[in-house]
Amino acid sequence: MHLQVLFEDNHLIAVNKPAGLLSQGDSTGDTTVMDWTKNYIKLRYNKPGDVYLGAIHRLDRPVSGVILFARTSKALTRMNDLFRDRKVSKTYWAIVTDQPDPIEGSLKGFIYKDKDKNRSKVLPKADSNRYQGAKLAKLDYRLLGRVGTNVLLEVKPETGRPHQIRVQLADQLKTPIRGDLKYGSRLRNEDGNINLHSRTLEFLHPVKKEPVKIEAPIPEIDQLWQLFAEMTDW
């Protein structure tokens, strides 16, 4: 697999995660984007022994786009603080098959994650007797364009809850992401992935204190994404 590096310095490295690849290891034992990134660093810099790489955040397996790792423990601690304090601006693109009404707005709810079923649920309030531990989830969305029955949305999550964008678009906006059978899509993608792409991350560098914006091109091998290729050259 060709690893597309989007940003790299002595403290951080960001790559364009292909849909279908795990962010981090799980019970399947499948190769992860973290494994590929460690191998890239090891070969490029001829590093002996194990390569340090800290997981800052993750993307669901069927999701593509920007994923950021820390190359030092100091950078990991500081980036974790930035994510926790909501000082990282995240932008996603999603292809859906229903135009949202209204075409621009905000969504707010409380998300409960059923770990046994690996599925999230949006609730009107937190900590009901049945769903203990539900957490506030907020995002903004707007329509970017349409090609036939395919609608491109820009989504900016304010929080980072499990499956947040997937479940809020499906349950609250009634526009499930194309290919996301778990959350109500009527259409299955051939590769089993979904059309959700982590487009940009923006933050103040944890060590250099300089603004950083990392942008991931849309998947080149996905014909559905390529319908929006000209539109996404902005």
N, C-alpha and C positions, 0 to 999 in steps of 0.2 A: 504493500500500500504506500502511495506517495503521501507524505505528511506535509500539509501546507501550513508553514509557520507564518503567523500574522504579526507577531511582535516578539522581540527577544532582547533582553539585556542581562546583566549579571544577577538581577533580582527576580525577574519574572519571565515567563514565556507563555504565549497564547497561540493556539492552533485552531484550524477550522475543522471541527469534529464532523466526520461523515455520519449521516444517519445510519443506525443499525449497529454502531460500535458502542460498547459500554464506556462510560466515563471512568469508572473505577471497578475494581474486582468485586464479584459476587459469587454466589454458590455455584454458578455455571462453570466457573473457571475459565471463561472465554477471555481472549486477549482484549485489552482495553486501550483507549486512547492514551492513558497514562503510561502504559507499557511502551507504546510507540514513541512517545515523547522522551521517555528516559533513554530509549535506545538511540534516538536521534542525538541527544546531548552526549551520550557516551561515545558515539562514533565521531561526531563533529569535533569534539574537544579532546578525543583520545584519553578519556578518563578511565583510570583503573578502578576496579571494584564497583560497589553499588553507587548509583547516582541518586542524590537527594532530589526529591520532587514532592512538593506539598500540594494537596488537593484543597483548593479554595472554595469551589462550588462545583455543581455537577449539572449535566443535562441528561434528561431521560434518554434511554437507548434509542428510540425511534426519531429523536430530534437532532438536527444538524446545527452547525454554527460555532461562534466564538466560545472557547472554553479556556480558562486562565489557570495557570499553575504557578506556584512559588518555587524559586530555585534556592532560596535560603530560608531558614527558620524565622529570621527577623521579618522578612517580607511576608511570610505566611501569617504570622501573628498580626501584623499591621493590616494586611488585606482582609483578614477575618474581621477585624474591628471595623473597617470601612463598610463591609457588607452588612454587618450587624447594625451599624448606625445608619444604614440606608444612604450611604454617601457614594454609592456606585449606581450610575444610571444605566439601565438595561433596556434595549429595544429589540423586540422580536418581530418577525414577519410571519403571518399565517395565511394559508390559502383555505378558504371555506367555500361552500357551495350555495350558501344563502346570504343575500345582502342584509346586513344588520339594520335594524330600525330602532333608534336613529343611526345614521351612518357615522356618528362620532359621539363619544360619551365616556362615562366612567362606570365601573362596576365595583360593588362592595358587598362582602359577605363574610361568613366564617367557615373555614375549611377544616373538615375532619378527615383524617387519613385512616382508612381501614387497612392495617398492615397485612392482615391475613389475605385479603383479596387484592392488595396493591391497587387500591382505588380510592379516590377522594370524593367527598360529597360537600356541597355548599349548603350551609344552614343559615337561617335568618338571624340567629343569635348564638352567642358562645356558651359553652358548658351546659348544654341541656343534660337531663338525667341520662339519656340514652347515648349521647355523643360527648363524652368528657374530653376536654383538651382541645376543642376546636379553636382555631386562631384566625384573627382578622386578616382578610385578603383584599387588596385594592389594586386596581389597574385602570389605565386609560387606553382607549382604542380609537382608531379612525380608519376610514376607508381610503385606500391608496389608489385602487383601480380595479377594473373588471375586464376579463377576457372570456366571452361566452358565459358559461355558467360558473366560472371560477372567479372568486372575489379575493383580492389581496388586502389584508388588514395589517396595519401597524399597531403593535401592542406594547405598552410601556408599563410593566408591573412595578408597583411601589413596594410591594412585599415579595417574599420568595417562599411561598408555601408549596407543598408537594402537589404536582400536577396542576398548579394554580391556573395557568392560562388555558389549559385544555378543558378543565371542568367549568371555569367561569364562562368561557365562550359558549360551551355546549349548554349548560344549565340556565345561565342567567340571560344570555344574549340569543340563545336558540340557534347558534351558528357553529356546530361542531367542526373541528378541523378535518380537512379531507384526509381520509385514510385512518382516522382515529376511531376504530370500531369500539374501543373500550368506552368512549364517551359519545356514542350515538351517530357516528358517521355512517351513511348508507353506502359509501363507496370504499372499497378496499384497494390500496395500492399494491401493485404486483410484488414489490420488495417487502411489503409488510410494514413499511415505515410511514410516518405521518408528515404532512407539509407544515411543519413548524420549524423556524430557523432563527437561531440567536444571531441577530444582525450586528449589533454594536454593544460594546461596553465602554463607559466613560468614567474616569475617576482621576483623583490626584495621586500621582505616583507615591507609593508609601515611603520611599527613601529620598528620591530626587525632588519631591514636592513640585513636580511639573504636571500640567494637564496631559492626560493620555486618552486617546480615542482609538479603539481597535474595532475594525470593521471586517466582517466575513462575507466574501462573495457568495451568491446563491449557488447551490449545487449544479455543476455543469452537466452532469450525466442524467439529471432528472428533467424529462421533457416538460413536465407540468410547470416546474419552476422557470424553465426557459421561455415559457409563454410570456413571462413578465420581464424578460432580460432587458429589453430596451427601456422599460419603465424604471427598472432598478439601477440604471446607470447614473442616477442623480448623485 
